[in-house]
Amino acid sequence: MTDPHEAARPYYQAELSAGIERFLERRRDTCPWCGSTQISVRLRTSDLVQRKPGRFILEECRTCRHIFQNPRLTPAGLDFYYRDFYDGLGREMAEKTFTAAEHCYRGRVDLLKRFTTPTAWLDIGAGHGHFCRLARGVWPDAVFDGLDQSVSVEEAKRLGRIDHSYRGEFVALADELAGRYDVVSMHHYLEHTREPFDELDAVSKILPAGSHLLIELPDPESLFGRVLGGWWMSWFQPQHQHMIPVRNLVQALSDRGFSTVAVERGAAHHGGDLFLSLALVLTTVAPDPRLPWLADTPTRWRQLRHSAVGAVGRPLLVGAYALDSLLSKLVRRTRGGDAYRVLARKDG
Ligand SMILES: [Zn+2]
């Protein structure tokens, strides 16, 4: 059987030789959130997770504290960098990550339970339907539908994790979704979108009065981001287009006819920040030489170095994991987690 890495190599090498500068738009000189010209570089980095070539810049607005990729990727650029991340070569790793996030799924359910009982729920950015699988165990009578741009949402339907799958862009599909749901969720979705205001406009359009919108995002104000700097996983370049401070999101929701009923900060903490940043360091020191987008072909030396760094790193990763678990217990009692949740109700 052909090695999937080798099978993917011709595609990547052809894309790379066509030049990756074409994947970036022109740099903008205003904040996409508030229009201020007071913007400055927060982070220069690369694709630390997959190691695909390219340099990326996150800029921060000094007026509203919004953080955004600048210049941002074109849609073709996004396709290139998302490829083999959640599916294909990255499928196994993505599955592990989503399975490990079960405590977050429970946190979302516990938050919503305090305010409503869903009857029809649309999860936007549903991926492989891991969250819906858990939530429908809690509310077996509710309908759970999922929307995603990737093929993953069709797999979620096949696996029975959701009742109906919508594949495509939410804003384009919004008209057919209007008035059909009493809960919509966007978990770690908005930060991946190119135009978060368009997404919020669309969700405001489809939700009737009294319905609920649950949003979870990485917290750009997190202490982890300051302490771990460029090695903080949640900067997640080049996928994250926008990192939205919680007060900005609450205001944008209010502007669109939503009242925020709950904000969770520490309680929404994902955890694993130390483990993940150490994993990024190890991957940087000795990337998997089979990766088909690396310029060099795999050699025995590169394979040995990757295995050796893996062997040295494993006990360190175990230690980081243990430390993360201890830290998480503390952090979940504070307001300083790596993510936040906002639950909002559509006004009548
Ligand atoms: Zn701004």
Residues whose N, C-alpha, C, O or C-beta is under 5 A from the ligand:
A	BS01	ZN	C31 W33 C34 G35 S36 C61 T63 C64 R65 H66
